[in-house]
Amino acid sequence: AASLATAGPGMVNTITGVMSCWADSIPGILLGGQESTRHLQQHANLRMMGTQGFDAVKMLQDITKSSLVVIDPKDTQDVLEKTYDAVFDGRFGPSYIDFPFDVQSKVVEMRPWTKASVSHKNKINHDDIESIIQCLNEASRPVILGGHGIKLAGAAGAFKNLLDAWRIPALLSWGAIDLLAEDHPQFYGRAGIYGQRAANFILQNSDFVLVLGSRLALPQVGYDINDFAPGASIIVVDIDEDEINKYAHRYERGVVADVSGVLERLLDAQSQYKESTEEWVSQCDDWKLRYPLVMPEHYDTPPQYVNSYRFIDQLSSHLEDNHIVVTDMGTGLLSGHQAMKIKDGQTMFTSTGLGEMGYGIPAAIGAAFSDRDRPVLCLNCDGGMMMNLQELQTIIHYRLPVKIIIFNNDGYLMIKQTQKLLFKGEFTSSDEESGISLPDYDKVGEAFGYPTFSIHTWEEVDSVLDKFLSHDGAAICQVYMDPVQDFAPKVKPVVTDTGEIIPSSLDDMSPLLDLETLKAEMGELMNEKSIRAREDR
């Protein structure tokens, strides 16, 4: 993708988006322009150049693959080629080119484009493949964890082929949420701090984890890497060597390579894998059956409100097979990624790295422009809506088929949860009573020209969703939640009576199971922190 920004504050406004692309390995080129080359040279040591200019190249250097300025117009095509190559060399990411004001008006003589001279794929070491096969053959409880890198490498088909060939339980990161449908026989959920209890039990009980294209961020592995899959050897395949090195002490092996090449080699070597996982798969099936997506705690909601997890579970059955689902942050992100039942043909994505509020609507607009024939649904919240409210007009102007669900929880629910956990429920700037108020989105929607819908009780869910989703064109639907609804299940640090904060492991999600149940699920792998957390409360 490419984007264009003007000088000064226009360029500053792009930084959040560039950083988001940097974090999530999204390829793109940003074109901008500051003052003339004269000001760039004469004012190089000043805070501001010319009228509104500043050193955008320097500002963006740390969050781009390449950040360059064109001083001589004759260099334009060379810089464009170098920038394009940088975007796709190794781990993807954004790049920036600055065209000063006087350069912008020059006529450039074009020449034939030069093909990229860089290699975008790492060579696969034979020993790496042999090591993976050996670990699989020695394991009795293997797990494959698929990440966003599989999608970036264009290897979704090869990943599915591998699962078809090997009967190994597969888990997905949020960045890879739409790689497998909910009913895929090898799919067992999404693990992590905001994961699913069954998926976390599977991961934590495994004895070998093959990580394909995931950088294993903190939300994925938990608060302590040493508590992640504690009885397992781990091999990580990632194109970014620095990401592998951050936890290298914990891995059996780190494979620096494009995941598509590794998948191809593993498929070629599939005859060397001696499957012996029937008992393990049966155990995984049992966890998935006993710990479904929606648990009893999600039904314990005041009658005038709708639980967001239960709602997402029900929403899944209303969506088309080709729906694109984009989430903002907060409830849309957490409930959406924990409870959504993905179907084959659907796409779901968000900002998983930076996690910036306000992402949802602009991302939904981009999705709608990318494919005008597919319906787009944006899961948003009353707080996040305010970050890019002006983009509601963009949807109307271009007649985009974007529908927006707003979870109305009177402010910032994630902040309320943090303040409840760490500050004994003393809310500050997180709801109307503590300093944050939000508008009536029925009136806001009507002002922009949207038909609006509302869901207050569970009895209204199916009928209102039918009307909302079948409406021809953009629309807004508010879902009224308990303003203090808990996000559960979640791996929460436990605050003891003495004020000590004990970071829980992935298997010990809140609401906490009783100790005997946890022991039965984890056996000798149960973390001693789980015992301490219950003794000191």
N, C-alpha and C positions, 0 to 999 in steps of 0.2 A: 504494500500500500504506500501511497505518497500523500503528503499533506503540504500545505502552503501557509506560511504565517507572515504577517507584516512585522514592522520593526517595533522596538521598545516593549510596551506591555503586551502586545500581541504575541511576541516571542516568549515572554515570561509565562503567559497563559498556557503554553504548550508543554511546559516542563513536567507537570504531573503526568500527562499522557505519555511523554517520552520515557519517563521513569517506569511507568507501568509496562510499556513495551519492553524495556530493558530487563525488568524483573521476570516477565513471562516469555522471554525469547521470541517476541513478535517482530518479524522482519518489516522494515519500513524505511522510507527516506523522507526527511523533513527538509523542505526548502524555505529559506528565510533571507532577509536582507536588512542590513542596518544602514548606517550612514555611508557616505562615499569613501573610497579608498584613502582620500586625503585626510579625512577625519580619523580613520582607523590608524593611520601612521602617526599623525600629529598628536592625537589624544590617547595614545596607547596606554599611558600611565594614569589617565584620569578616570574617575568613576563613571562619567558619562561622556559620550562622543557625540558631537554635533547637537541635534535637538533631543532625540529620544534614544539614541544608540547606546549600546554597551557591548562588551565582548561576549557575545553569545557562543562563539566557538569554544572559548575557554570554559564557560559555564556548563556546557553540555559534554565536555570531553570525558568526564567520568561516568556518564550514563549512556554512551553511544559507542558503537563499534568504530566509528570514524566521524570526526568533526573537523571540517575543512572550510577554508574561505578561498574564493576565486578572486585573485588580484588581477591577473592577466586574462582577458576574455579568451585568448587562444588556448588556455588550459581547461576550458569548460568541459570538453568531452573527456579529456583525461581524468578529470576529477569525478565526473559522473560515473565513468567505468570503474574507477578505484573505489568509489563509494558503494556501487552496486555489488562489487565483489566482496567488500568488507561485510555487508549485510548478511551474506549467505556463507561466509567462511567460518567453519566450525560452528559454534553455538550461535544461532540467529540472534539478531537484535536490530535496533534502529540506528540510523546514521543521519548526520546533518551536513548540509552544504549552505554556506552563507554567500549570497551574491550582493556585494555592496551596491549602493544606489547607482553609481555611475556605470558599473559593469552591466547592470540590468538593461541598459539602453543600447548596448553594443550588439552588432550583428555578428554572429559566429558562423564561420565556414565549417560545414559538417564534413566528416569523412566516414568511411565504413566503420561500424562498431567492431571493436576488438573483443574476441571471446575471452571469457574469464580465464585467467592464468592460474587461479588457485584451485586446489582440490578441496571439495566440500565434504569429502568423506575420509575418515581415517582408515588405514589399512588394518584388517582384522588379523590378530595374532592367532596362529593355530593353537598355541598353548592355552589361550583364553577359552576357546571353544572346548578343548579337552577338559579344562578345569571345571567348566559349567556342567558338562556331561557327567564327570566323575562325581561332583557334589550331588547331582540329581540321583545318580544310581546308588549313592551311599545313604541318601535321605529316606526316611520313612514318613516324614510329615512336610513335604515341600510346598512352597507357595510361590506364585509369581505375582509381583506387584508391578502393574503397568502404570506408566506416567505420561505426562504431556509430550515428552520427547518422541513417543511412538507416533503421535499425530503430526508433530512437526516434521518427522522423517518420512511422512507419507507411507507409514508401515502398518496401518490399521488392518489391512487385508492379511499381511504376513503374520501379524499377532494372532488373529483369529484362526489362521491355518495352523499355527503352532499349538493353540489350545485344542483344536480338533484332533491333532495328532497325539498330543500328550494329555492324559487325563489328570491334570494338576489344577488344584483350586487357584483361581485368579482373583486378586483384589485390584481395585483401581484408585488412583489419586483423584482429587477433585478436578485437576486439569485434564484428566482423561475420562471424565464421568460418562461420556457418550460413546466410548469405544465398544462397550458390550451392552446388550439389552438386558433388562431385569430377568428375563426368562432364559438367558443363555445358561446351558447346563454347567459350565465351568465358572460362572460368575458368583462370587460369594460376598460382594459388598464393597464398601469404602471404609477403610480403616483410618484412624487418626484421633486427635484430641476431640474433634467434633465428628467422630466417625459413627459407625454402627456397632453395637455391642457384639453381635455375632462375628463380624469381620475382625474386630479387635481380639476376640478370643482365638480365632484361627491364626492370626498373625503371631500372637504372643505364645502360642503353643507349638509353632512350627519348629522344625530343626534345620531347614534350609530356606532362605529367601533369595530369589533371583529378582533383582530390581532392574526394570527396563525403562530407562528414560525418565527417571524421577530424581530431582535433586535432594529429596528427603529433607524438606524444610521442617522446622520445629512443629508445626501443626500436624505433620505426617508421622513423625517419630516420637513425639512426646517431649517432656521436659528434660529428659536425660537419655542420651543415645545409648548408654550402657543398659538401660531398662527396655530398649527396643528389641523385640524378638529375642529374649534373653538366652534361650537355649539353642539358637540357630546360628549357623555359619551364613555369611551374607556375601553375595557377589553383586556388585553394582555396575551397570553399563550406563555410561553418561558421556556425552561429547565434550563436557567441560571438566578438564582435569582438576581445576581448583575445587569444584564441587565434590569430587571424589576425595580429594586430599583432606577436606575438613573433618571427615570421620574415618580416615584411612586406618586408624588403629583398631576400628571395630569391624573392618571388612576382611573376609578371607581373600578377596581379590577385587581390585578396581579395574574395569575395562574402559579405557578412553577410546570411544568409537561411536560412530553413528549407529543408532540402534537398528536401523533397517538392515545394515550389513550383517550384524550379529544374528538377527532373526533368520536371514537367508542361510547363513552357515549352520545354524541350529536345525533348520528344516532339512538341510542336506544330510545332517548327522543324526537324524531322528531314529534311525535303526539301531544306534548305539545306546539309546535310552531304554532301560529295562524297567518297564512300569510295574510298580508293586505298591500301589497307594489305595487299594480298595477299602481297607479299614479306616484309613485317614479321611478319605472322601466321605465315608459313611458318618464319621464323627463331625465333619464340617456340615453335612446335611442336617444333622441333629441340632447343632448350634443355630443354624439358619432357621430351622423350624421353631425352636423354643424361644428365640430372641428375634422376633420380626421387627420390621421397620417401625411400626406403631405399636407401642406398649400401653399397658393400663394407665400409666401416668399421663398419657396424652388425652385420655378421656376425662380426667379429673379437672374439668374447666367450668367456671361459673356459667350458668345457662345463657347469660346475655352476651357471651363471647364465643369465639371460635378458636380452637387450638390450631396453631399454624402447622404443626407436623401432621396432624390428622387431616387438615385441609389440603396440604400438598399431596398426601397419599391419595386423596379423593380426586384432586385436580388431575393427577396423572391419567386417570381413566377417561377424562374429557378431552385430552389433547389429541390432535391429529398425528398420524404416523410421520409426517414431515415437518412438524413444528420445530421452530427455533426458539429456545428458551434462554434468555439472558437475565442474569441477576445483578442487582445492586448489592450493597453490603447489608449487615444486620440480619433481620429475620428472613429476608428473601434469599440471602446467601446461605445461612445456616440451615434453616428448615428445608429450603429448596434442595441443597446438595445432600442432605441426610435422608430425606424422605421421598424424593422424586423417583418414580419407577420409569426408567428410560425404555423407549421402544426402538426397535430397529428403524433407522431412517431419521431419527430425531437428532438435533444438535443442541448442546447445552454448554454455555461457557460464562466465565466471569473474569474479573481481575483477581487471580489467586495469589499473586506476589505482593503487590503494593496494597491492594484491597481498599481503594479509595472510594469514599462515599461520593455519589454523583456519577459513577461509571455507567449505571444501568441504562439510562435513556439514550445517551450518545452511542453506546454499544449496540443497542437495539436498532437505532437509526442506521448504523453501518451494516448490520445484519440484513435489514430490510432492503437497502440498496444493493447488497450483494446478490440477492435472489428475490425478485419481486413476486415469484410464484409461490413462496412459502409463507405461512402465517408466522408472525413473530410475537412472542409474549415476554414482557419484561416484569420480573418480580422485584418490586421496590418497597420502600417503607416511607412512612410519613416524614421521617427526618431526612433520608437520602433524597427525596423528591426536591427539596429546597435547594440542593446544590447545583442543579442544572435545569431549573424550572423553565427557562427561556426556550429550551429545546422542544417543549410541547408544541410550540408554533412551527418548528421545522417539520414535525410529523404531519401536522395539518396542511402546511403549505405544499408539501410534496405528495400528499394523499397516501401516506405509507400505511401498510396494514399492521400497525403496531398496537397491541393491546397492553395495558398497564394494570397490574394488580398492585394495590397499595395496602400493605399491612399497617393498619392504624393502631399504634400502641402508645400513643400520647408521649412522643419524644424519642429518646435514644435508648432502646431496650438493652443493648449490649452494655452501655455505660451504666445503666441501672443495675445490671447483674454484677458488674465489677464493684460498684459502690456497695451493693448489698453484701458481697462476699468479704471485702476488705475493710469497709468503713461502717459496718453494722447498719447498713440501710440508710445512712445519712445521704440523701440525694442532693446533688449540686449540679445545676444547669443540665438536667437530664429529662425533666418533664415540666409541665406547666406550673406546678406548684413550686418547683425549685429553680425556675428562671428561664425555661424554654417553652414557647408556645408556637403552634403551627396552624396554618390556615384551614378553612373548610374546603377540602378538595373537591367536593361536589360543586361548589361555587367557582373554584379555580378551573375545573374542567369545563364547566359551562362557559366561562369567560373565553376560553380558547376554542370553543366549538366542539367539545367532546360530549357524547352521551355518557352519563354516569350511572353506575350501579352500586349497590351496597349489600353486604352480607353481615348480619348481626348475630344470627343464631345458626346452629347446625342444620335446622330444618330448612333453611333457605339456601343451603349450599348448592345442591344439584339444580334446582330450578333457575337460580340466578346465573350460575355458570353457563347453563344452556343458552340463556338469552344473551349474556355478555359475549361468549365466544362465537356465537352464530351471527352477531351483528356484522354487517358489511362495512368494514372500515375501522378506523381507530376508535378506541373506547377506554374508559377508566372504570375499574371496580375496586371499591374499598372493602377490606376484610377487617372487621373490628375484633381485636384481640384483647385478652386480659393484659392491662398495662404493665403487669409485673410477671407475666408468664415466664417460667424458667426455660432455658435452653437445655434440653435433655434428650438423649443421653449426652454427657460431656465429661471429659477427663478434667476434673477440677482439683486444684491444690486444696488441701484440707488445712484450715486454720485451727490450731489446737487451743485449749483453754489458756495456755501460757502465751499465746500469740505467735507461736512457731508456725511457719507455712511449710507443709509437707507436700512436695510435688508427687502426685499419683502417677502410676504407670498406666499404659494404655488399656490393660485388662481391667482396671479398677475404675469404672465409669460411675458418675453420679446420675441418678440416685444410687447410692452404694448398695450393693447386694450384702446380705448377711455373710459373715465370715465363713461359715460352713459351706454355703453355696459357692463362694469364690474359691475355696480350697478344692471343692469337688471339680470345678472347671479348670483350675490351673495346676493342681497337684503340686509337685515339688518345685515348679517354676513360679509359684506365687511369691510376690515381692514382699519382703519384710516391712516395707513402708505401709502396706495395706493393713498389717496388724497394728502398727504404731498409730496410724490414723484413726483407728477405731478405739484404741485404748485411751487416747488423750483427748477425746472429744467430750 
